[in-house]
Amino acid sequence: MDPKEKISMKDIAKLAGVSASTVSRIINNSGQISEKTKKKVFSLMKKYNYTPNMVAKSLKMNKSKSIGIIITNIQNEFFSEIVLGIEDFFFKVGYSVFICNTSQNSKKEMEYFKILDSKLVDGIICISALEKTPKDFYSNYRKIPMVCIDRIFDPHASDTFYVESNHHEGGFLATEELIKKGCRKIMILTKKRSFSASQKRFEGYKEALKKYNIPFDENLVMKFDGHLSSFDETKKVVDEAVSQGIEFDGIFATSDWRAYGALISLKEHGISVPEKVKIIGFDNISISKYSYPKITTVNQDREAIIHKVSNLLFDLMNGTELPNEVKNKKHIVIPVSLVNRETT
């Protein structure tokens, strides 16, 4: 047989001297087949460039060996690194990955859930622009295991699990560090929308103030609409605060790009960092490490998030028994840590 000719599973079976069902079991890694037979079949598959009909296999097994990743903004460095790590994990275990960028558009996200459902994906990972799981949209007929990153926990979404950094702890650690370095008038730069992560960082900020008996000042809470980039929006707000004579000696920015925007604004106004104002960001992305001065920040453990999310979805899709704590809570929280640099 010419290796360039299209070949079927029956042809592979005939050449190997086994039944088509044996070839099928070898491809699906099921049943007791000798290593000698496996090697022979795989060698023939390679020689004749045989690829199993994945569509037919999906329909028969109701499994596609594929997953979907929905991400709100693929340009976000932190989340793009998470997505790349997840994609690498699933590629190595034989899954194809559909990456869907929503551009923070909730209608687009809901459409992607429907598209992924129609493609018979075995599971979904969601880094979302929506606050809650759109369970009424993502699957009307199939129960698709789903793991969310940084979404408000919804106990009614029975097939959904949640993984997030300890955002509350991060907000607390950042604010406490500023207080320990002598700051008493600490500005917070955050989003207006009440996303789970932003709100928890804000609550951690308030808890640290309370612990050290520092009055909460609403005038030092700067919330953004999100119409501009984090950098531009923050720079504009800090410019206005300085021009209006608002007094502050510390800044907790809920992202590193916001911290960088604040840093540039202060530099342009001739306000020295960290001598006059100290700054702490959040995420520990490259801008915090390569800015001047280097920005103190809260580190989210990317490797731990990738590991937990990937293994959890893989186990859910394959019916692996989960630890009781994970199965009952459906909520995994990853510790964060403070990275001290030059802005404090």
Residue pairs with C-beta under 8 A, 6 or more apart in sequence:
1 7
1 11
1 15
1 48
3 47
3 48
3 49
5 48
7 48
7 49
7 50
9 20
9 23
9 24
9 50
9 52
10 20
11 48
12 23
12 41
12 44
12 45
12 48
12 50
13 19
13 20
13 22
13 23
15 44
16 22
16 23
16 37
16 40
16 41
16 44
18 37
18 41
22 33
22 37
22 41
23 41
25 31
25 33
26 33
26 37
26 38
26 41
26 42
27 52
28 61
44 50
54 64
54 65
57 63
58 64
58 65
58 120
62 120
63 120
63 122
64 119
64 120
64 121
64 122
65 94
65 95
65 96
65 122
66 95
66 96
66 97
66 98
66 119
66 120
66 121
66 122
67 90
67 95
67 96
67 97
67 98
67 121
67 122
67 123
67 124
67 125
67 313
67 317
68 97
68 98
68 99
68 100
68 112
68 116
68 119
68 121
68 123
68 124
68 125
69 83
69 86
69 87
69 97
69 98
69 99
69 100
69 124
69 125
69 126
69 127
70 100
70 102
70 109
70 112
70 113
70 116
70 124
70 125
70 126
70 127
70 128
71 79
71 80
71 83
71 99
71 100
71 101
71 102
71 127
72 79
72 101
72 102
72 103
72 104
72 109
72 127
72 128
72 129
73 79
73 101
73 102
73 103
73 104
74 80
74 83
74 99
74 101
77 283
77 285
77 286
77 287
78 283
78 285
78 300
78 302
79 127
79 149
81 302
82 127
82 149
82 302
82 305
82 306
82 309
83 99
83 127
85 302
85 303
85 306
85 310
86 97
86 125
86 306
86 309
86 310
87 97
87 99
89 306
89 310
89 311
89 314
90 96
90 97
90 310
90 314
91 97
93 314
95 122
98 116
98 119
98 121
100 112
100 115
100 116
102 108
102 109
102 112
102 128
102 129
104 129
104 226
105 129
106 129
106 130
109 128
109 129
109 130
109 134
110 130
110 134
110 137
110 138
113 124
113 134
113 137
113 138
113 139
114 137
114 138
116 124
116 138
116 144
117 138
117 139
117 140
117 141
117 142
117 144
120 142
121 144
122 144
122 145
122 317
123 144
123 145
123 146
123 147
123 313
123 314
123 316
123 317
124 138
124 144
124 145
124 146
124 147
125 146
125 147
125 148
125 149
125 309
125 313
126 133
126 146
126 147
126 148
126 149
126 151
127 148
127 149
127 150
128 148
128 150
128 151
130 151
131 151
131 152
131 193
131 194
131 195
131 196
132 151
132 152
132 154
132 157
133 146
133 148
133 151
133 154
133 157
133 160
135 154
135 156
135 157
135 160
138 144
138 146
143 159
144 159
145 159
145 161
145 313
145 316
145 317
146 157
146 159
146 160
146 161
146 313
147 160
147 161
147 162
147 163
147 309
147 312
147 313
147 316
148 160
148 161
148 162
148 163
149 162
149 163
149 164
149 305
149 309
150 164
150 165
150 167
150 195
150 196
150 197
151 162
151 164
151 196
152 195
152 196
153 162
153 196
153 330
153 331
154 160
155 330
159 316
160 330
161 312
161 316
161 326
161 330
161 331
161 332
162 330
162 331
162 332
163 305
163 308
163 309
163 312
163 332
163 334
164 196
164 197
164 332
164 333
164 334
165 197
165 300
165 301
165 305
165 333
165 334
165 335
165 336
166 333
166 334
166 335
166 336
167 196
167 197
167 198
167 200
167 201
167 204
167 336
168 200
168 201
168 203
168 204
168 207
169 204
169 335
169 336
170 201
170 204
170 282
170 298
170 300
170 336
171 200
171 201
171 202
171 203
171 204
171 205
171 207
171 208
171 252
171 254
172 204
172 205
172 207
172 208
173 204
173 298
173 336
173 337
173 338
174 204
174 205
174 252
174 280
174 282
174 298
174 338
175 186
175 188
175 204
175 205
175 208
175 209
175 252
176 208
176 211
176 212
177 280
177 296
177 338
177 340
177 344
178 186
178 250
178 251
178 252
178 278
178 280
178 344
179 186
179 208
179 209
179 212
179 214
179 250
181 250
181 274
181 278
181 344
182 249
183 249
183 250
183 278
184 214
184 249
184 250
185 217
185 220
185 247
185 248
185 249
185 250
186 205
186 209
186 214
186 220
186 248
186 249
186 250
186 251
186 252
187 220
187 221
187 222
187 241
187 246
187 248
187 250
187 251
187 252
188 202
188 205
188 220
188 221
188 222
188 251
188 252
188 253
188 254
189 222
189 224
189 234
189 237
189 238
189 251
189 252
189 253
189 254
189 258
189 259
189 261
189 262
190 198
190 201
190 202
190 221
190 222
190 223
190 224
190 254
190 258
191 198
191 223
191 224
191 226
191 254
192 223
192 224
192 225
192 226
193 226
198 254
201 254
201 282
202 221
202 254
205 252
206 216
209 215
209 216
210 216
219 246
220 246
220 248
222 234
222 237
222 238
222 241
224 230
224 233
224 234
224 237
225 233
226 233
227 233
228 236
229 257
230 255
230 257
230 258
230 261
231 257
231 258
231 260
231 261
231 264
232 261
233 258
233 261
234 253
234 257
234 258
234 259
234 260
234 261
234 262
234 265
235 261
235 262
235 264
235 265
238 251
238 261
238 262
238 265
238 266
239 265
239 268
239 269
241 248
242 265
242 266
242 269
242 271
248 277
249 276
249 277
249 278
250 277
250 278
250 279
250 280
251 259
251 262
251 277
251 278
251 279
251 280
252 280
253 259
253 261
253 262
253 279
253 280
253 281
253 282
254 282
255 281
255 282
255 283
256 281
256 282
256 283
256 284
256 285
256 287
256 288
256 295
256 297
257 281
257 285
257 287
258 281
259 279
259 280
259 281
259 282
259 288
259 295
259 297
259 343
260 281
260 287
260 288
260 291
260 295
262 279
263 273
263 279
263 291
263 293
263 295
263 343
266 272
266 273
266 276
266 277
266 279
267 273
271 277
273 279
273 293
273 343
274 293
274 342
274 343
274 344
278 296
278 343
278 344
279 295
279 296
279 343
279 344
280 295
280 296
280 297
280 298
280 338
280 343
280 344
281 288
281 295
281 296
281 297
281 298
282 297
282 298
282 300
283 297
283 298
283 299
283 300
284 297
284 298
284 299
284 300
284 339
287 295
288 294
288 295
288 296
288 297
288 339
288 341
289 295
289 341
293 341
293 342
293 343
294 341
294 342
294 343
295 341
295 342
295 343
296 338
296 339
296 340
296 341
296 342
296 343
296 344
297 338
297 339
297 341
298 336
298 337
298 338
298 339
299 336
299 337
299 338
299 339
300 334
300 336
301 334
301 335
301 336
301 337
304 334
305 334
308 332
308 334
312 322
312 326
312 332
314 320
315 322
316 322
326 332
